[in-house]
Every structure is written in structure tokens, then in C-alpha cells.
Amino acid sequence: MDLFGTTLDPEVAIVVKLGISIALGGLAGLEREYARRDKTAREFAGIRTFILIAMMGTISAMFDVWFFVVSFIAFSALVAISYHASSQKGSIGGTTEVATLIIFVVGGLVYFEHLPVAATVAVVTTAFLSMKPALHKFVRKVSREDVYATLKLAILTIVILPILPDETFGPFNVLNPFYIWLMVVFIACIGFAGYVAVKVLGGRKGVGLTGLLGGLVSSTAVALAFSQRSKENPSLTRSFAIGITVASMMMFPRILLEVAVLNQPLFWMLLGPMLVMTIVCAVAAVVLFFRKEVGETEEVELKNPFSVRQALKFGLFFAIILLVAKAAQLHFADTGIYVASAFSGLMDVDAITLSMAKLGGSSISNMTASIAIILAAISNTLVKGGIVAVLGSRQLSKYVIVIFGLAVAIGVASSVVLYSFA
């Protein structure tokens, strides 16, 4: 066994593996011990039992793979008997029993030196054990429409994506059905993750968290909702300004995430300007927060971001952006791409970001792609500023327009400075 570049003796390696198993088993056991601290009835396993189970998995694996398998089967039978006995007393939950089986396997994984996998499984198991209240709260908030939307997303991803042709065709040879739908799934998953976070944590946890999570789903929706309510609740104007600022701030890291997945060189070119605009919005939100204590906001109504219709619309829009960007580049050079990007950003920044990430470094230069994405982000920010100016209160408009103006101005200035040395 190698540890930090050092080859350990077999006896020492066994001791190290047992120590790792004890730590991982103790992690899950500590959570179970904490969870049952207020219960009078005894449960199947606590911290000591989890540690012993992890050690048993490691020791069983020492002898032979088949011995480990037989030991696991025997242990599973013991767990089944324990579950049957506890269910006769009215306890029908089997979470702890299933967790013990997982920790036994973790012990075996440690012996076979699959340490990253063992650690990941143990940590994820512990996390889910501790998330019972949050998960139950989430389930109570889930609607039938949410379930249907989730199933549709899974079906359209698992069933449809693999059968789409992975080759380019059409005008300018830039349309790839597999890639287009993959990007649809990618964006839907980002939005869905934010939606789930809002469901689990709630939208009344404070303006910062509301804006942070809402920005993953739709920063425009947050801006629209808070702007409309600012006239009805003038006392919460500063809170609404913070929520809108934080939600809009999330667009810049989201752009970086999308680009990082598809085009690493382009990511490094965008990192400076996007980071600068993120910092400006973050600092502005912090200044607003500490100028005066702010209360909690009203709940922001966010619908499930995935629907078949929305997916098809985004896929179509993304395909159109690819075609328009390529046509603009061929007929009007870089200027055409910049104009198309600015107009695209008025409606959606994700489509132009993904299309530029795909074309950058091949059909167009990464420099052109980065400028196009920055223009789209700026135009999208200006649109949200316009929404606040039209629908929000006068004081809210002052806050948001000043913050967005600073973010755009400093973002443009940083882009000019950085790209002048490129």
C-alpha cells in the first residue's frame, strides 16, 4: 500500500487500513448515535457497532474475496433478523440496517485500497442519514407536477439522449443533435438543482440565500418577483435589492461553470471579467446588508424549471444561436457575432454561452467567444435592470441600477485591461 508516496510494510498497511475503516465507520456511527440521543428505545447500531462493522468488513476482505462475500451474506442475514424483531415491536424503518450493510462494504473497499470510493460512500451515507428532517420536509413540499417533471427529465435524458445521432449536419455543418440535447439536459440539471435547494431550504431563509438559490433557477424571475412586491412592501426595499443583486450575481459563476465543462481555455479567459463582476455584486450586497438590518423576504414562487416544452424551446433556441453565430461570423466576421450575442443575451444567456463555448477555439477564436459571452452577460444584466426600473419602486430602482451600472462598468474596464495584454 502506498501512502503519500511511501510504500508501507504489509503489517503497517493493515493497521492503517483498519484505522481508516474505524474512522469511516465511526463517522456514520456518530450520526446514528446523535440521532437517537432523545429516544428511549434501543436501536440496532450505534457508534461502537458501526466501528466494529467497518472493521469486520476490512478483516473479512483480508482472507479472500469469497470469504468477504460469504461474510457479507451472513451479516445481511443477521441484519434481516434484527429488522424482523424490531418490526414486530412497531419499528418499521430500516435506514440504520441498510446503513450498516453499506459500512460493511466500505470496510472491504478500504482493504482493497479503493480509498476514494470508500470515503465517498461513507460521507454520502452519513450525509443522507443526517438529512432526514430536510428530506421529509422536501417531500412534503413536492407537488405532483414536480414528480412528473422529474420523471420527464429522467426519461428524456436516459432514453432519448443515447439514441440521438452524434454527428453534425445542416447549414454550416454546426448542428449536432446529441450535443444540442446534451446541453439542454445540462442547463435543466443546473436549474433543477437550484429548484431542489429552494424546496429543501425554503425561500424564507433570508434574502441572501433566497437570491443565491433563486439565481440558479432564474435570476430574471427573482428580479421580476421582487420588483413587483417592492411597491407593495416599501419597508423591504433594501431586502429586495439584496435579493435581486445576489440572484443576478449568480449568473456570472453559472457562466463560468458552463464554459469550464466545455472549453477550459475559454474559461481562463473569462475568469477575470466574470470574477470581477461577481465581486462587485457581492460587495454591494454586503454593504446593503450591513447598512441596516434587513428582515426576511416573502416567499419567491419558483416553478419547476423543467418541462418538455421549455426543453424543446431551449434546444431550438440553442440551435438557432449556433446557426446565427456561424452565419454572422462568415458574413460579418467578429462584429456580426458580437451583435448576435448582445441580442441573444436579452432573452437568454445560457444558449449563447454554450454556443460560444462550442465554437470557440474551432470556428472562431476564444478571444471572440469570450467577448461575445461578456456582451451577452452585460445585455442580460441590463434587461434585469430595466425590469426593476419599470416594475419596481423608485428606491429599489436606485439601488439596483447603481449596482448593476458599477458591475457592468467595472466588468467592461477589466475586460479591456485584461484583453489588451492578451
C-alpha positions as CSV (number, residue, x, y, z in Angstrom):
1,M,0.0,0.0,0.0
2,D,1.3,3.4,-1.0
3,L,0.5,6.4,1.3
4,F,1.7,9.9,0.4
5,G,4.4,8.4,-1.9
6,T,5.6,6.0,0.7
7,T,5.3,2.2,0.4
8,L,4.1,0.7,3.7
9,D,5.1,-2.7,5.1
10,P,2.2,-5.2,4.9
11,E,1.7,-5.2,8.7
12,V,1.7,-1.4,8.8
13,A,-0.6,-1.2,5.8
14,I,-3.2,-3.4,7.6
15,V,-3.1,-1.2,10.7
16,V,-3.5,1.9,8.5
17,K,-6.5,0.3,6.7
18,L,-8.1,-0.6,10.0
19,G,-7.6,2.9,11.2
20,I,-9.3,4.3,8.1
21,S,-12.2,1.8,8.5
22,I,-12.6,2.8,12.1
23,A,-12.7,6.5,11.1
24,L,-15.3,5.9,8.3
25,G,-17.4,3.6,10.4
26,G,-17.2,6.0,13.4
27,L,-18.4,8.9,11.1
28,A,-21.7,7.1,10.3
29,G,-22.0,5.7,13.8
30,L,-21.6,9.1,15.3
31,E,-24.5,10.4,13.3
32,R,-26.7,7.4,14.4
33,E,-25.7,8.0,18.0
34,Y,-26.6,11.6,17.8
35,A,-29.9,10.9,16.0
36,R,-31.1,8.5,18.8
37,R,-30.0,10.6,21.7
38,D,-33.5,11.5,22.6
39,K,-35.0,8.1,22.0
40,T,-35.7,5.7,24.8
41,A,-35.9,2.6,22.7
42,R,-32.6,0.9,21.7
43,E,-31.8,0.7,18.0
44,F,-29.8,-1.8,16.0
45,A,-26.5,0.0,15.9
46,G,-24.7,3.0,17.4
47,I,-21.2,4.4,17.1
48,R,-19.5,1.3,18.6
49,T,-21.4,-1.1,16.4
50,F,-20.7,0.9,13.3
51,I,-17.0,0.9,14.0
52,L,-17.0,-2.9,14.6
53,I,-18.9,-3.5,11.4
54,A,-16.4,-1.5,9.3
55,M,-13.6,-3.4,10.9
56,M,-15.4,-6.7,10.3
57,G,-15.7,-5.7,6.6
58,T,-11.9,-5.0,6.4
59,I,-10.9,-8.1,8.3
60,S,-13.2,-10.3,6.1
61,A,-11.6,-8.9,3.0
62,M,-8.2,-9.8,4.3
63,F,-8.8,-13.6,3.9
64,D,-10.3,-13.8,0.4
65,V,-12.9,-12.2,-1.8
66,W,-15.2,-15.1,-1.5
67,F,-14.8,-15.1,2.3
68,F,-15.8,-11.4,2.2
69,V,-18.9,-12.3,0.1
70,V,-19.9,-15.1,2.4
71,S,-19.3,-12.8,5.5
72,F,-21.5,-10.1,3.9
73,I,-24.3,-12.6,3.3
74,A,-24.1,-13.9,6.8
75,F,-24.1,-10.3,8.2
76,S,-27.1,-9.4,6.0
77,A,-29.0,-12.4,7.5
78,L,-28.2,-11.0,11.0
79,V,-29.4,-7.6,10.0
80,A,-32.6,-9.1,8.5
81,I,-33.3,-11.0,11.7
82,S,-32.7,-7.8,13.7
83,Y,-35.1,-5.9,11.4
84,H,-37.8,-8.6,11.8
85,A,-37.5,-8.4,15.6
86,S,-37.7,-4.6,15.7
87,S,-40.6,-4.5,13.2
88,Q,-42.6,-6.8,15.5
89,K,-42.4,-4.0,18.0
90,G,-43.7,-1.4,15.6
91,S,-40.4,0.0,14.3
92,I,-40.6,-0.4,10.5
93,G,-37.8,2.0,9.5
94,G,-34.8,0.2,8.0
95,T,-32.5,3.1,7.4
96,T,-30.0,2.1,10.1
97,E,-30.0,-1.5,9.0
98,V,-29.2,-0.5,5.4
99,A,-26.5,1.8,6.5
100,T,-24.8,-1.0,8.4
101,L,-24.7,-3.1,5.2
102,I,-23.1,-0.2,3.4
103,I,-20.5,0.4,6.1
104,F,-19.6,-3.3,5.9
105,V,-18.9,-2.9,2.2
106,V,-16.9,0.3,2.9
107,G,-14.7,-1.7,5.2
108,G,-14.0,-4.1,2.3
109,L,-13.3,-1.3,-0.1
110,V,-10.7,0.1,2.3
111,Y,-8.9,-3.2,2.4
112,F,-8.9,-3.4,-1.4
113,E,-7.5,0.1,-1.5
114,H,-10.4,1.8,-3.1
115,L,-10.0,4.6,-0.6
116,P,-11.6,7.5,-2.6
117,V,-14.7,5.3,-3.3
118,A,-14.9,4.1,0.3
119,A,-14.6,7.7,1.7
120,T,-17.2,9.0,-0.7
121,V,-19.7,6.2,0.1
122,A,-19.2,6.7,3.8
123,V,-19.6,10.5,3.7
124,V,-22.6,10.4,1.4
125,T,-24.2,7.7,3.6
126,T,-23.7,9.9,6.7
127,A,-25.0,12.9,4.9
128,F,-28.2,11.2,3.9
129,L,-28.6,9.8,7.4
130,S,-28.4,13.3,8.8
131,M,-30.7,14.8,6.2
132,K,-33.9,13.0,7.3
133,P,-35.8,16.2,8.5
134,A,-34.8,18.2,5.4
135,L,-35.7,15.3,3.0
136,H,-39.0,14.8,4.7
137,K,-39.7,18.5,4.6
138,F,-38.8,18.5,0.9
139,V,-41.1,15.5,0.1
140,R,-44.0,17.3,1.8
141,K,-43.4,20.3,-0.5
142,V,-43.1,18.3,-3.7
143,S,-46.2,18.5,-5.9
144,R,-47.5,16.0,-8.4
145,E,-46.2,18.3,-11.2
146,D,-42.7,18.2,-9.7
147,V,-42.8,14.4,-9.8
148,Y,-44.0,14.4,-13.4
149,A,-41.4,17.0,-14.4
150,T,-38.6,15.0,-12.7
151,L,-39.7,11.8,-14.5
152,K,-39.8,13.5,-17.8
153,L,-36.3,14.9,-17.3
154,A,-35.0,11.4,-16.4
155,I,-36.8,9.8,-19.4
156,L,-35.6,12.4,-21.9
157,T,-32.1,12.1,-20.6
158,I,-31.7,8.3,-20.2
159,V,-33.9,7.2,-23.1
160,I,-33.7,9.9,-25.8
161,L,-30.1,11.2,-25.4
162,P,-28.3,7.9,-26.2
163,I,-30.3,7.4,-29.4
164,L,-29.6,10.8,-30.9
165,P,-27.0,10.9,-33.7
166,D,-23.7,12.2,-32.6
167,E,-22.7,13.9,-35.9
168,T,-23.0,17.4,-37.4
169,F,-25.3,18.3,-40.3
170,G,-27.4,21.1,-41.7
171,P,-26.3,24.6,-42.8
172,F,-22.7,25.5,-41.9
173,N,-22.3,21.9,-40.5
174,V,-22.7,23.0,-36.9
175,L,-25.9,21.2,-35.8
176,N,-25.3,18.1,-33.7
177,P,-28.5,16.6,-32.2
178,F,-26.7,14.7,-29.4
179,Y,-24.7,17.8,-28.4
180,I,-27.7,20.1,-28.5
181,W,-29.8,17.8,-26.4
182,L,-26.9,17.2,-24.0
183,M,-26.7,21.0,-23.4
184,V,-30.5,21.0,-22.8
185,V,-30.0,18.4,-20.1
186,F,-27.0,20.3,-18.7
187,I,-28.9,23.5,-18.3
188,A,-32.0,21.8,-17.0
189,C,-30.0,20.0,-14.3
190,I,-28.4,23.2,-13.1
191,G,-31.8,24.9,-12.8
192,F,-33.3,21.8,-11.2
193,A,-30.5,21.7,-8.6
194,G,-31.3,25.2,-7.6
195,Y,-35.0,24.4,-7.5
196,V,-34.5,21.4,-5.2
197,A,-32.3,23.6,-2.9
198,V,-35.1,26.1,-2.6
199,K,-37.5,23.3,-1.9
200,V,-35.3,21.8,0.8
201,L,-34.1,25.0,2.5
202,G,-37.1,27.2,1.8
203,G,-37.3,30.7,0.4
204,R,-37.7,32.4,3.8
205,K,-34.2,31.8,5.0
206,G,-33.1,35.3,4.2
207,V,-32.6,37.5,1.2
208,G,-29.1,36.3,0.5
209,L,-30.0,32.6,0.4
210,T,-33.2,33.3,-1.5
211,G,-31.3,35.2,-4.2
212,L,-28.4,32.7,-4.2
213,L,-30.7,29.7,-4.8
214,G,-33.2,31.6,-6.9
215,G,-30.4,32.8,-9.2
216,L,-29.6,29.1,-10.0
217,V,-33.2,28.7,-11.3
218,S,-33.8,32.1,-12.9
219,S,-32.3,35.4,-11.8
220,T,-34.8,37.2,-14.1
221,A,-37.7,35.5,-12.2
222,V,-36.3,36.8,-8.9
223,A,-35.9,40.3,-10.3
224,L,-39.4,40.2,-11.6
225,A,-40.9,38.9,-8.3
226,F,-39.1,41.3,-6.0
227,S,-39.7,44.3,-8.3
228,Q,-43.4,43.7,-8.2
229,R,-43.5,43.3,-4.5
230,S,-41.3,46.3,-3.8
231,K,-44.2,48.7,-4.3
232,E,-46.5,46.7,-2.0
233,N,-43.8,46.4,0.7
234,P,-41.7,49.5,0.7
235,S,-40.2,48.6,4.1
236,L,-38.5,45.7,2.5
237,T,-37.0,47.7,-0.4
238,R,-33.4,47.1,0.7
239,S,-34.1,43.4,1.3
240,F,-35.4,43.1,-2.3
241,A,-32.4,45.0,-3.6
242,I,-30.1,42.5,-1.9
243,G,-32.1,39.5,-3.3
244,I,-32.0,40.8,-6.8
245,T,-28.3,41.6,-6.6
246,V,-27.3,38.2,-5.3
247,A,-29.6,36.4,-7.8
248,S,-28.0,38.4,-10.7
249,M,-24.6,37.8,-9.3
250,M,-25.1,34.0,-9.6
251,M,-25.3,34.4,-13.4
252,F,-21.5,35.0,-13.6
253,P,-20.4,31.9,-11.8
254,R,-23.0,29.9,-13.7
255,I,-21.5,31.1,-17.0
256,L,-18.0,30.1,-15.7
257,L,-19.4,26.6,-14.8
258,E,-20.9,26.1,-18.2
259,V,-17.7,27.2,-20.0
260,A,-15.4,25.2,-17.7
261,V,-17.2,22.0,-18.7
262,L,-16.9,22.6,-22.4
263,N,-13.9,24.8,-23.1
264,Q,-11.2,25.2,-20.5
265,P,-9.0,27.7,-22.4
266,L,-12.1,29.9,-22.8
267,F,-12.8,29.5,-19.1
268,W,-9.5,31.0,-18.1
269,M,-10.0,34.0,-20.5
270,L,-13.4,34.7,-18.9
271,L,-12.4,34.1,-15.3
272,G,-11.1,37.6,-14.7
273,P,-14.1,39.7,-16.0
274,M,-16.7,37.3,-14.6
275,L,-15.0,37.2,-11.2
276,V,-14.7,41.0,-11.1
277,M,-18.4,41.4,-11.8
278,T,-19.3,38.7,-9.2
279,I,-17.2,40.5,-6.6
280,V,-18.8,43.9,-7.3
281,C,-22.3,42.4,-6.8
282,A,-21.2,40.5,-3.7
283,V,-19.6,43.6,-2.1
284,A,-22.7,45.7,-3.0
285,A,-25.0,43.1,-1.4
286,V,-22.8,43.0,1.8
287,V,-22.8,46.8,2.0
288,L,-26.5,47.0,1.7
289,F,-27.0,44.3,4.3
290,F,-24.8,45.9,6.9
291,R,-26.1,49.4,6.4
292,K,-29.2,48.4,8.1
293,E,-30.5,45.2,9.5
294,V,-32.8,43.5,7.0
295,G,-35.7,41.1,7.6
296,E,-36.7,38.1,5.8
297,T,-38.4,38.4,2.5
298,E,-41.6,36.9,1.3
299,E,-41.5,33.5,-0.4
300,V,-40.4,33.6,-4.0
301,E,-42.6,31.5,-6.2
302,L,-40.4,29.4,-8.4
303,K,-41.9,26.8,-10.6
304,N,-40.1,23.6,-11.5
305,P,-37.6,24.8,-14.2
306,F,-38.0,21.7,-16.4
307,S,-40.8,20.9,-18.8
308,V,-40.8,19.2,-22.1
309,R,-42.0,22.4,-23.8
310,Q,-39.3,24.5,-22.2
311,A,-36.7,21.9,-23.1
312,L,-37.7,21.9,-26.7
313,K,-37.8,25.7,-26.8
314,F,-34.3,25.9,-25.3
315,G,-33.0,23.3,-27.7
316,L,-34.5,25.1,-30.7
317,F,-33.1,28.5,-29.4
318,F,-29.7,26.9,-28.9
319,A,-29.7,25.5,-32.4
320,I,-30.7,28.9,-33.9
321,I,-28.0,30.6,-31.9
322,L,-25.4,28.2,-33.3
323,L,-26.6,28.9,-36.8
324,V,-26.9,32.7,-36.4
325,A,-23.4,32.9,-34.7
326,K,-21.8,30.9,-37.5
327,A,-23.6,32.8,-40.3
328,A,-22.7,36.1,-38.6
329,Q,-19.1,35.1,-38.4
330,L,-19.0,34.1,-42.0
331,H,-20.7,37.1,-43.4
332,F,-19.8,39.9,-40.9
333,A,-16.7,38.5,-39.2
334,D,-16.4,39.1,-35.4
335,T,-18.7,42.2,-35.5
336,G,-21.7,40.0,-36.5
337,I,-21.1,37.6,-33.6
338,Y,-20.9,40.5,-31.1
339,V,-24.2,41.9,-32.3
340,A,-25.9,38.5,-32.3
341,S,-24.6,37.8,-28.8
342,A,-25.9,41.1,-27.4
343,F,-29.3,40.4,-28.8
344,S,-29.3,36.8,-27.6
345,G,-28.4,38.0,-24.1
346,L,-31.6,40.0,-24.0
347,M,-33.6,36.7,-23.8
348,D,-31.2,34.1,-22.5
349,V,-27.5,34.0,-21.6
350,D,-27.2,30.2,-21.4
351,A,-27.7,29.5,-25.1
352,I,-25.1,32.0,-26.3
353,T,-22.7,30.9,-23.6
354,L,-22.9,27.2,-24.7
355,S,-22.8,28.0,-28.4
356,M,-19.7,30.2,-28.0
357,A,-18.0,27.6,-25.8
358,K,-18.6,25.0,-28.6
359,L,-17.4,27.3,-31.4
360,G,-14.5,28.9,-29.5
361,G,-11.2,27.5,-30.5
362,S,-12.5,25.9,-33.7
363,S,-14.9,28.0,-35.9
364,I,-14.0,31.2,-34.0
365,S,-11.2,32.3,-31.7
366,N,-11.6,32.0,-28.0
367,M,-11.0,35.7,-27.8
368,T,-14.0,36.4,-29.9
369,A,-16.1,33.9,-28.0
370,S,-15.1,35.4,-24.6
371,I,-16.1,39.0,-25.8
372,A,-19.4,37.6,-27.1
373,I,-20.2,36.0,-23.8
374,I,-19.3,39.1,-21.9
375,L,-21.6,41.2,-24.2
376,A,-24.4,38.7,-23.6
377,A,-24.0,38.8,-19.8
378,I,-24.0,42.6,-19.9
379,S,-27.1,42.8,-22.0
380,N,-28.9,40.3,-19.8
381,T,-27.9,42.4,-16.7
382,L,-29.2,45.5,-18.4
383,V,-32.5,43.7,-19.1
384,K,-32.9,42.9,-15.4
385,G,-32.1,46.5,-14.6
386,G,-34.8,47.6,-17.0
387,I,-37.3,45.2,-15.3
388,V,-36.6,46.8,-11.9
389,A,-36.8,50.3,-13.3
390,V,-40.2,49.7,-14.9
391,L,-41.8,47.4,-12.3
392,G,-40.0,48.2,-9.1
393,S,-40.3,51.1,-6.6
394,R,-38.2,54.2,-7.1
395,Q,-35.9,53.4,-4.2
396,L,-35.4,49.9,-5.4
397,S,-34.5,51.2,-8.9
398,K,-31.9,53.5,-7.4
399,Y,-30.2,50.7,-5.5
400,V,-30.2,48.1,-8.4
401,I,-29.4,50.5,-11.2
402,V,-26.3,51.8,-9.4
403,I,-25.1,48.3,-8.5
404,F,-25.7,47.0,-12.0
405,G,-24.1,50.1,-13.5
406,L,-21.0,49.6,-11.4
407,A,-20.8,45.9,-12.2
408,V,-21.1,46.5,-15.9
409,A,-18.7,49.4,-16.0
410,I,-16.0,47.7,-13.9
411,G,-16.6,44.4,-15.9
412,V,-16.0,46.2,-19.2
413,A,-13.0,48.1,-17.9
414,S,-11.4,44.9,-16.5
415,S,-12.1,43.1,-19.9
416,V,-10.4,45.9,-21.8
417,V,-7.4,45.9,-19.5
418,L,-7.0,42.1,-19.5
419,Y,-7.6,41.6,-23.2
420,S,-5.2,44.4,-24.1
421,F,-2.4,42.2,-22.8
422,A,-3.7,39.0,-24.4
